[in-house]
């Protein structure tokens, strides 16, 4: 999704230029995309502030990413994610918070702008272990119900469950993470739903149902289209985030080290799409980089980031 956003920034800036007084606006917005691609985030932010209206003056047409207002949201989200990628959490919070407050101040007319900033800010808090700050944002997102865009539903539901576990509401987390069934009541398997299944396994474990959780994990690994190691990694990385939030940092780091080392030599079956394969192999690196940065180990985090750049990763995704 974020790669698509960058393509929109680079190739579709003429949408704004159609109604602009200056014919060079599209070129300057393309410069924003190039600055983001070059990881010159602060320069990109300064240029956006020169070119786009102030937050309180933003249009409220809410017509999707190819509308004027939607295009503005994409640009600001890219800036926030670029700061996050550089582990500049304060700058990412500043940008997302400013945009969210501006949308809130404009009431119902700007309601369509809320999900992108609420979702990003919740994710940003969660990655830093600030689950108490993330929880009310996830609650607000879930309250949108069918008005919540599909792109945000999965990350919202999974983040919410993680917060519930850390709040000690493990029974609710287990119930909230239970995989859905088809309308006819038939079983829905883990293929293409692995994130929900693996989260539910950990929620079962946290609720004290360890034997049942172990059986459920075996079922996931047997029925998933992904290699068992990929599913085990998902479960372990969730456990690592929970440990870190509980100040069990040594145990959390052991998990990150295990999986970053594992994928240096392990292959993935040919049935896995190459892009998904790369994502699987770099997920632990991305998570470990945030762990190191949040704990003040910036030099080690930068070394991790260099590996991700070499792998072609950008804005939290790898292709």
N, C-alpha and C positions, 0 to 999 in steps of 0.2 A: 504493500500500500504506500509506504513512504517513498519507494522508488518511483511509483506513479506520480506522487506529489512533485518530486523533483522534475520529472519529465514535463509536468504541467507548468512548472515555473519556467523551465527553459524554452518550451515550445509554444505555449499558449498565452503569453503575456499580451498578445494583440487584442485579447478580449477586453482588457482595460483600455487599451489605446484607442479603441473605436470611438469612445466618447471623450477622449482627452484633448485638451487644447494643444498639447505639445506632441508632435508626431514622433518624437524620440522616446516617449515613455516606455514603449514596448522594448526598445533596446536597453534602456536603463534597468527595467525589471529583469531582463535576461541577464544583465550583469549581476543582479542579486543571486540568481541561480548559480552562476559561475563562481561567485564568492563562496556560496554554501558548499559547492562541490569541492572547492579548494580549501575548505575548513577555515575560512576567514570569517567567522561568524559575527564578531563584533562589527566588522566593516559592513557586512550584509545588513545587520540590524540598523546601523546608522543610515544606510542608503534607503531602506524601507521607510524609516521615519521621515525622510525627506520627501519621498514620493507618494506615500499613502496618507489618507486622513488620520487625524487623531482618533483614538479609540471611541470617544464619545460622539464623533462625527461620522463613524462608519455607516454605510448604507445597511439596510435591513431586509434586503429582498429575499434572502434565504433560499436561493434557487439552485443550490448544489455547487460543486467546485468550479463549474464553468460560468457561474454567475459572478458579478463583480464582488459581492460580499463573500461568497464562498471562496473565491480566488484569494482574497485578503486573508481569510482564515488559514488557507493552505500555506501561504507565505509565512505567517506568524508561527504556525505549527512547525514548519521546517526549521525556523530559527530556534525554537525551543528544543526540538530534538537534536539539533546540531550542538547546542550547548550541553545537552545531556550526554551526548556521545563523547564530548570532551571532558566529562565529569565536572563541568562547571554548574553544579546544582543550584547555587544561589542565583546565577543569571537565568537559568531555565525557570526557576520558581518565579522570578521577577516578571519575565515575559508572560508566562501562562497566567499568573495571578492578575496582572494588569488587564489582560484581554478578558478574563473571566469576569472581573469586577465591572468592566465597561459594559459587557453584555448584560449582566444582571441589572445594572442601573437603568437600562433601557427597557426593561420589562418584557411583556409578551412579544413585542415586535422583534426582539432579538433572541427569542427562545431557541431558534434553530442553530444559534452559534454556541450554545452552552456545551453540548456533548463533547466536542473536540477538545475544548480547554479543560473541562472537568475530568475527562478521561486521561488526558496527558498529565494533569496535576496529580491525580490519584496515583498514576503509574510512577510518577517522579517521587512522590512520598514513599510509596511501597518499596522502591529500589533502594531508598536510603534507610529503610527500616522504620520509617515514621508512620506506622500503621494506624495509630490513633488519629492522625491528621487525614489519612487516606479514607478511613471508614465512612465518615459522613458524605464524602464525595461519591463513593460507591453507592451509598444509600440513595442519594439524589438521582444518580444515573438509573438505578433499578426502578425508581418511582416513575420514570418516564415510560416504562412498560413498552408498548408497541411503537412509541414515538422515538425510541432509542435506535439509531441506525444500526444495521446488522454488523457493520465493521467494528462497533464498540461493544457488542453484546458479550462475546466470549471473554475478552479481557476483563470486562466489568464483573461478570459472574465469578471468574476464577480469582480475581483480586479480592472480591467480597468474601469468598470462602476463606482465603488466607487470613484476612482480618478477623473473621469470626473465630478461627482457631486461636489466634493470639489474644483475643479477648476472653478466652476460656469458654466460649460458647460452642464446644465441640459437637454436642448433639445436633445443634442447629446447623453447623457446618457440614456434618455428615448428611443430614437431610437435604440441605441446599445443593450439595454437590452430586446427589444421586443422579446417574445418567437417565435421560428421558427414555420413554418407550414410544413406539409408534401409536397412532390413534386407535388401532385395533388391539392394542395391548401387547403386541409382539415385541420381542427383545430387540433392542438396537445394539449392534456390536461395536467394538472399539474402533474399528477402521474409520479413519477421518474424524474420530471423536476422541482421540487418545488423550488430549489435554484434560478433558472432563473425567475420563475414567481414571487416569493416574492421580488427579487431584482427589477424587473420591476415595481411592485406596489409602492415601495419606490421611484423609479426614477420618476414615474408619479406624485407622491405627491410633490417631490422636484421641478418638472417642473411647479407646480402650478395647476395641474389637480386633485385637492383633491376629488371632487365628483366621478370622473371616477376611481380614485385610490381605493376609498372605495368600489365601485361596483366590481372592479377587485379582491379585497381581498376577498369579499364575495364569488365570483365565485371560487377562489382558494380553500377556505375552504370547499365549497360544493362538489367539484370534486376531491380533493386530496385523496390519499389513507392514508395520515397521519392525526393524530388528529388536529383539528383547532389550538389548543394551540401550537403545534410544528411549524406551519406556522407563527403564530403571533410572536412567539419567534424569528424566523429567521428575520422577518421584524424589530422587535424591536432592536435586537442586531446590525443590520446594522445602524439603527437610532442612537444607542448609540455610535457607532464608529464615525459617522458623528458629533455628538454632542461633543465628546471628542476632535476631531480634530479642532473643532471650539471653544474650551476652555469652553464649557458648561458642565463642569465636574460634577456638582451636578445633573443635569438632566440625564446625562449618567449613573452615579452611581445608581440613583433610578431605572433605567431599569435593571441593573445587579442584584441589590438586589431583585427586583420583581421576576425575573425568577429563581434565585438560591433558593429563598424561595418557589416558586410555586412547584418545582419538589421534594421538600422534602416530600410532602404529596400526590401529584397528581399521578395517575397511567396513563398508556398508553394502548390503546385498544389492544386486542390480535392479531389483524391483522398486527400489526407492528412487524417486525422481532426483536427478543430479543437483538441482537447486535445493531440494529438501535435504538431501544428503549433506550438503555444505552447511546448511542451517543447523542440522543436528550436531555436526562436528565442531561448530563454533559457539553453540549456546552456552556451554560451560565457560568458555573464554570471556564472553560478554559479561556473564554473571560474576565471574571472578574479578574482572576489572572493576566493576562497581563495588564489590566487597572491599578490595584493596584501597580504592579511592576513599570510600566512606570512612575507612579506618586510618586515614592519614598516610597511607603508603603510596604516595603519588608516583614515585619513580618506578615502582613495580607495576603500577596501573598503566603508566605510559608505555612500558615494555609490552604489556598485553595488548594495548591499543595498536601498537606498531604491527603486531602479528595479525590483528584483525584488518588493518589497512592493507597489508600484503595479501590477505585472502580476498580482498575486494568487498569488504563489509562497509556499509554506510547506513547511518540512521537506524542502527539496531537490527538491520537485516543483511544477509549475505547472499550474493548471487554468483 
